[in-house]
Each structure stands twice: as C-alpha cells, then as structure tokens.
Amino acid sequence: MTIKKILTEPNKTLRQISKEVVSVGDEERKLMDDMLETMYAAPGIGLAAIQIGIAKRVIVIDVSKDQKKSPFFFVNPEIIWKSES
C-alpha cells in the first residue's frame, strides 16, 4: 500500500467529473487499499479517489469510534435522497 498526496482547493483536478467504475478488479482493490492508508495517515474519516487525483467514482469511509478499523468501500455511489433542510 502507498500513501498518496491529498489534493486541496483550489486544485482544478477536484472539479473533474469522475468516471463510472465498470468492474472491480485488482487495480480498483489496490486503489481502495491506497486510499485507506492515505486516509488513516491524514488522519481522516473519508476520502474520494478524486482527492488523490484519480477520476474514478470510488469512496472509502471509516467512522468507527474505537481503535478497531471498520472501513466501508463505495463504488459508483449515488445520492438518491436529500432532506429539505
């Protein structure tokens, strides 16, 4: 696994539209492993692939409150509902 550089505003890469992931293979698994390592090192609770310069629709999140890591991996996530407030 490799810790990647996290891009910050005003980097134009962050405004790119990420591409849909057609299938999850070894390349995507390595990407998600690298994203987790990068996120934990930051430290943070979530990271999108575009934040490390990869325009793929992939997000990793870990909101566990204890020392035990419980990451979630999202491929091609969609917002299907939002509150009015």
N, C-alpha and C positions, 0 to 999 in steps of 0.2 A: 504494500500500500504506500501511497505517496501523498504527502501534504501539499496541496495546491495553493496558489496565491488567490485570495478572495478579492474580486474587483469591487470597487466602491464608486459611488457617484462622483463626478459626472462622466464616468466611462460610458461611451456610446454603445459598447457591446451589451450592456444591461438593457438596452431598449430594443434589441433584436427580438423577433418572434421566433420562439423555439420550435423545432421540428418534432413531429409526432414520432414516437418510437414504434417501429413495425413489429419487432420481436425482441425479447430479452435474451441475449446471448452472453458469452464470456466478456465481450467488450463492455456491455452495459453493467454487468456484475462488478467488473473491476472499477468502472466509473463510480458506482454506488459505494464501493469499499473506500475508494479515494475520497469521495465526498464526506463519508462518515468520519474518516480520520481527520480531514480538514476541519470539519465542523467541531469535533471534540477538542481539537487543538486550539481553536479560535478564542475562547470556548463559545459555543452557541447551542441552540436547540433546533435549528432548521437550516437547510441550505438547498438552493436550487442550482441545477447544473449551470445555468447561465451565469451564476455568480462566480464560477471558476472558468468562464469563457467557453463553455460547451453549450451550444444552442440545441439541446435536446430537452424534451418535456419529462424531466426527472427531478424529484424532490426527495430528500431524506429528512426525517424529523425524529428527535428523541426528547420527549418531555417528562421522562421518568424523574422522580424526585429523590430517589435513593442512588447509591453507588452502582447498582445493577443496571446495566445498559439494556434498554428495550427499544431499539430503533424501529421506525416504520419506513417503508420504501414505497414511493408513489411514482408510477409510470403513467404518463398521459392523464394527469389529474384534470378534472373539470369542476368548476363551481356550478352547482345545479340549483342552489337556493341562496338567497341572502335576505337578511332581515330588513325591515323598512327603516329602522333606527340606526 
